[in-house]
Amino acid sequence: MGLLKTIAFLLLFYYAFKFLARLFAPFLMKKVVNKMQEKASQQNQNQQRKSTVKEGETVIDTSTVKKQQGNNKVGEYVDFEEIE
């Protein structure tokens, strides 16, 4: 009897999952497509902004500069020579 209950539960879960997937898949796909469009639009705007720079002009893009985190000093470097 326990085996039949388990099989019935698995079938019920499977069909409920299929039904919910068909119900929510279009919504999720639309959301993913919108995010991809936003990213493409931002990349396009960044490319246009960079292309408006005149030749010979210097531009510093501070968004790509990473700040140094913490103090990364491990120790001093000691130069030595081998003595025979």
Backbone as JSON Lines, residues from 0, in Angstrom:
{"i":0,"aa":"M","n":[0.82,-1.19,0.0],"ca":[0.0,0.0,0.0],"c":[0.87,1.26,0.0]}
{"i":1,"aa":"G","n":[2.0,1.2,0.73],"ca":[2.91,2.35,0.8],"c":[3.53,2.65,-0.55]}
{"i":2,"aa":"L","n":[3.79,1.6,-1.33],"ca":[4.38,1.78,-2.66],"c":[3.4,2.51,-3.58]}
{"i":3,"aa":"L","n":[2.13,2.15,-3.51],"ca":[1.13,2.81,-4.35],"c":[0.97,4.28,-3.96]}
{"i":4,"aa":"K","n":[1.02,4.58,-2.68],"ca":[0.92,5.97,-2.23],"c":[2.11,6.78,-2.74]}
{"i":5,"aa":"T","n":[3.29,6.17,-2.7],"ca":[4.5,6.86,-3.16],"c":[4.42,7.13,-4.66]}
{"i":6,"aa":"I","n":[4.0,6.12,-5.42],"ca":[3.88,6.31,-6.87],"c":[2.82,7.36,-7.18]}
{"i":7,"aa":"A","n":[1.7,7.34,-6.48],"ca":[0.64,8.33,-6.7],"c":[1.14,9.73,-6.36]}
{"i":8,"aa":"F","n":[1.89,9.85,-5.27],"ca":[2.44,11.15,-4.87],"c":[3.41,11.65,-5.92]}
{"i":9,"aa":"L","n":[4.29,10.79,-6.43],"ca":[5.25,11.2,-7.46],"c":[4.54,11.63,-8.74]}
{"i":10,"aa":"L","n":[3.51,10.89,-9.14],"ca":[2.76,11.28,-10.34],"c":[2.04,12.61,-10.13]}
{"i":11,"aa":"L","n":[1.46,12.8,-8.97],"ca":[0.78,14.05,-8.66],"c":[1.77,15.21,-8.68]}
{"i":12,"aa":"F","n":[2.92,15.01,-8.07],"ca":[3.96,16.04,-8.05],"c":[4.44,16.35,-9.46]}
{"i":13,"aa":"Y","n":[4.63,15.33,-10.29],"ca":[5.1,15.51,-11.66],"c":[4.12,16.34,-12.48]}
{"i":14,"aa":"Y","n":[2.83,15.97,-12.42],"ca":[1.84,16.7,-13.2],"c":[1.62,18.12,-12.67]}
{"i":15,"aa":"A","n":[1.7,18.31,-11.36],"ca":[1.57,19.65,-10.79],"c":[2.74,20.52,-11.25]}
{"i":16,"aa":"F","n":[3.95,19.94,-11.26],"ca":[5.13,20.67,-11.71],"c":[5.01,21.05,-13.18]}
{"i":17,"aa":"K","n":[4.54,20.12,-14.02],"ca":[4.34,20.43,-15.45],"c":[3.34,21.56,-15.64]}
{"i":18,"aa":"F","n":[2.24,21.5,-14.89],"ca":[1.21,22.53,-15.0],"c":[1.75,23.89,-14.58]}
{"i":19,"aa":"L","n":[2.44,23.94,-13.46],"ca":[2.99,25.21,-12.98],"c":[4.09,25.73,-13.9]}
{"i":20,"aa":"A","n":[4.87,24.84,-14.47],"ca":[5.92,25.27,-15.39],"c":[5.32,25.9,-16.63]}
{"i":21,"aa":"R","n":[4.23,25.32,-17.15],"ca":[3.57,25.92,-18.32],"c":[2.93,27.25,-17.97]}
{"i":22,"aa":"L","n":[2.52,27.39,-16.72],"ca":[1.87,28.62,-16.29],"c":[2.87,29.75,-16.11]}
{"i":23,"aa":"F","n":[4.04,29.46,-15.5],"ca":[5.0,30.5,-15.15],"c":[6.17,30.63,-16.12]}
{"i":24,"aa":"A","n":[6.36,29.7,-17.02],"ca":[7.5,29.77,-17.95],"c":[7.46,31.02,-18.83]}
{"i":25,"aa":"P","n":[6.32,31.41,-19.39],"ca":[6.33,32.63,-20.22],"c":[6.72,33.87,-19.42]}
{"i":26,"aa":"F","n":[6.25,33.97,-18.19],"ca":[6.59,35.11,-17.35],"c":[8.1,35.15,-17.07]}
{"i":27,"aa":"L","n":[8.68,33.99,-16.74],"ca":[10.12,33.93,-16.45],"c":[10.95,34.22,-17.69]}
{"i":28,"aa":"M","n":[10.53,33.7,-18.84],"ca":[11.27,33.95,-20.08],"c":[11.22,35.42,-20.45]}
{"i":29,"aa":"K","n":[10.06,36.06,-20.25],"ca":[9.94,37.48,-20.56],"c":[10.87,38.3,-19.68]}
{"i":30,"aa":"K","n":[10.98,37.92,-18.42],"ca":[11.85,38.62,-17.49],"c":[13.32,38.47,-17.91]}
{"i":31,"aa":"V","n":[13.72,37.27,-18.3],"ca":[15.1,37.01,-18.73],"c":[15.42,37.81,-19.98]}
{"i":32,"aa":"V","n":[14.49,37.84,-20.94],"ca":[14.72,38.58,-22.18],"c":[14.84,40.07,-21.9]}
{"i":33,"aa":"N","n":[14.02,40.6,-21.0],"ca":[14.1,42.02,-20.65],"c":[15.44,42.37,-20.02]}
{"i":34,"aa":"K","n":[15.95,41.5,-19.16],"ca":[17.26,41.75,-18.54],"c":[18.36,41.74,-19.59]}
{"i":35,"aa":"M","n":[18.29,40.81,-20.53],"ca":[19.3,40.75,-21.58],"c":[19.24,42.0,-22.46]}
{"i":36,"aa":"Q","n":[18.03,42.5,-22.73],"ca":[17.9,43.72,-23.52],"c":[18.47,44.92,-22.78]}
{"i":37,"aa":"E","n":[18.25,44.99,-21.47],"ca":[18.8,46.09,-20.68],"c":[20.33,46.07,-20.71]}
{"i":38,"aa":"K","n":[20.91,44.89,-20.56],"ca":[22.37,44.78,-20.59],"c":[22.92,45.19,-21.95]}
{"i":39,"aa":"A","n":[22.26,44.75,-23.03],"ca":[22.72,45.11,-24.37],"c":[22.6,46.62,-24.58]}
{"i":40,"aa":"S","n":[21.54,47.2,-24.07],"ca":[21.35,48.65,-24.2],"c":[22.45,49.41,-23.45]}
{"i":41,"aa":"Q","n":[22.77,48.95,-22.25],"ca":[23.83,49.6,-21.47],"c":[25.18,49.47,-22.16]}
{"i":42,"aa":"Q","n":[25.47,48.32,-22.73],"ca":[26.73,48.14,-23.44],"c":[26.77,49.04,-24.67]}
{"i":43,"aa":"N","n":[25.66,49.19,-25.34],"ca":[25.59,50.05,-26.51],"c":[25.82,51.51,-26.11]}
{"i":44,"aa":"Q","n":[25.22,51.94,-25.01],"ca":[25.41,53.31,-24.54],"c":[26.87,53.54,-24.14]}
{"i":45,"aa":"N","n":[27.49,52.57,-23.47],"ca":[28.89,52.7,-23.1],"c":[29.77,52.8,-24.33]}
{"i":46,"aa":"Q","n":[29.46,52.02,-25.35],"ca":[30.25,52.05,-26.58],"c":[30.1,53.4,-27.28]}
{"i":47,"aa":"Q","n":[28.88,53.94,-27.3],"ca":[28.66,55.24,-27.93],"c":[29.37,56.34,-27.17]}
{"i":48,"aa":"R","n":[29.36,56.24,-25.84],"ca":[30.03,57.26,-25.03],"c":[31.53,57.24,-25.28]}
{"i":49,"aa":"K","n":[32.1,56.06,-25.43],"ca":[33.54,55.96,-25.67],"c":[33.9,56.42,-27.08]}
{"i":50,"aa":"S","n":[32.99,56.24,-28.02],"ca":[33.3,56.6,-29.4],"c":[33.19,58.11,-29.65]}
{"i":51,"aa":"T","n":[32.62,58.87,-28.71],"ca":[32.49,60.32,-28.9],"c":[33.75,61.07,-28.51]}
{"i":52,"aa":"V","n":[34.76,60.37,-28.03],"ca":[36.02,61.01,-27.63],"c":[36.79,61.4,-28.89]}
{"i":53,"aa":"K","n":[37.28,62.62,-28.93],"ca":[38.04,63.1,-30.07],"c":[39.43,62.46,-30.09]}
{"i":54,"aa":"E","n":[40.01,62.38,-31.25],"ca":[41.31,61.77,-31.39],"c":[42.36,62.63,-30.68]}
{"i":55,"aa":"G","n":[43.22,61.99,-29.9],"ca":[44.27,62.69,-29.17],"c":[43.83,63.13,-27.79]}
{"i":56,"aa":"E","n":[42.57,62.97,-27.45],"ca":[42.06,63.39,-26.15],"c":[42.24,62.24,-25.15]}
{"i":57,"aa":"T","n":[42.63,62.58,-23.95],"ca":[42.83,61.57,-22.92],"c":[41.59,61.46,-22.05]}
{"i":58,"aa":"V","n":[41.12,60.22,-21.85],"ca":[39.93,59.97,-21.03],"c":[40.29,58.92,-19.99]}
{"i":59,"aa":"I","n":[39.95,59.21,-18.75],"ca":[40.18,58.24,-17.68],"c":[38.82,57.73,-17.23]}
{"i":60,"aa":"D","n":[38.61,56.43,-17.4],"ca":[37.36,55.8,-17.01],"c":[37.53,55.26,-15.59]}
{"i":61,"aa":"T","n":[36.93,55.93,-14.63],"ca":[37.12,55.54,-13.22],"c":[36.29,54.34,-12.84]}
{"i":62,"aa":"S","n":[35.33,53.94,-13.65],"ca":[34.5,52.8,-13.29],"c":[35.27,51.48,-13.42]}
{"i":63,"aa":"T","n":[36.32,51.46,-14.25],"ca":[37.08,50.23,-14.42],"c":[38.26,50.14,-13.47]}
{"i":64,"aa":"V","n":[38.58,51.22,-12.78],"ca":[39.71,51.22,-11.87],"c":[39.28,50.55,-10.57]}
{"i":65,"aa":"K","n":[40.01,49.5,-10.18],"ca":[39.68,48.79,-8.95],"c":[40.47,49.38,-7.8]}
{"i":66,"aa":"K","n":[39.79,49.54,-6.7],"ca":[40.46,50.08,-5.52],"c":[41.23,48.96,-4.82]}
{"i":67,"aa":"Q","n":[42.37,49.31,-4.28],"ca":[43.19,48.34,-3.58],"c":[42.53,48.06,-2.24]}
{"i":68,"aa":"Q","n":[42.36,46.78,-1.96],"ca":[41.69,46.4,-0.73],"c":[42.73,45.97,0.31]}
{"i":69,"aa":"G","n":[42.69,46.64,1.44],"ca":[43.55,46.25,2.55],"c":[45.01,46.51,2.3]}
{"i":70,"aa":"N","n":[45.82,46.05,3.22],"ca":[47.25,46.19,3.13],"c":[47.82,44.84,2.73]}
{"i":71,"aa":"N","n":[48.31,44.72,1.51],"ca":[48.77,43.44,0.99],"c":[50.26,43.21,1.21]}
{"i":72,"aa":"K","n":[50.86,43.87,2.17],"ca":[52.27,43.66,2.43],"c":[52.45,42.35,3.17]}
{"i":73,"aa":"V","n":[53.14,41.43,2.53],"ca":[53.39,40.13,3.14],"c":[54.68,40.17,3.93]}
{"i":74,"aa":"G","n":[55.63,40.9,3.44],"ca":[56.92,40.99,4.11],"c":[57.9,41.72,3.22]}
{"i":75,"aa":"E","n":[59.11,41.84,3.69],"ca":[60.12,42.52,2.9],"c":[60.81,41.54,1.99]}
{"i":76,"aa":"Y","n":[61.26,42.02,0.83],"ca":[62.02,41.2,-0.08],"c":[63.49,41.39,0.24]}
{"i":77,"aa":"V","n":[64.16,40.26,0.46],"ca":[65.57,40.31,0.8],"c":[66.36,39.66,-0.33]}
{"i":78,"aa":"D","n":[67.29,40.42,-0.9],"ca":[68.15,39.91,-1.96],"c":[69.39,39.33,-1.29]}
{"i":79,"aa":"F","n":[69.74,38.12,-1.64],"ca":[70.89,37.5,-1.0],"c":[71.77,36.83,-2.05]}
{"i":80,"aa":"E","n":[73.01,36.58,-1.65],"ca":[73.96,35.89,-2.5],"c":[74.41,34.62,-1.8]}
{"i":81,"aa":"E","n":[74.64,33.59,-2.61],"ca":[75.1,32.33,-2.01],"c":[76.6,32.41,-1.78]}
{"i":82,"aa":"I","n":[77.05,31.93,-0.64],"ca":[78.46,31.89,-0.3],"c":[78.89,30.44,-0.26]}
{"i":83,"aa":"E","n":[79.99,30.11,-0.97],"ca":[80.45,28.72,-1.0],"c":[81.4,28.42,0.11]}
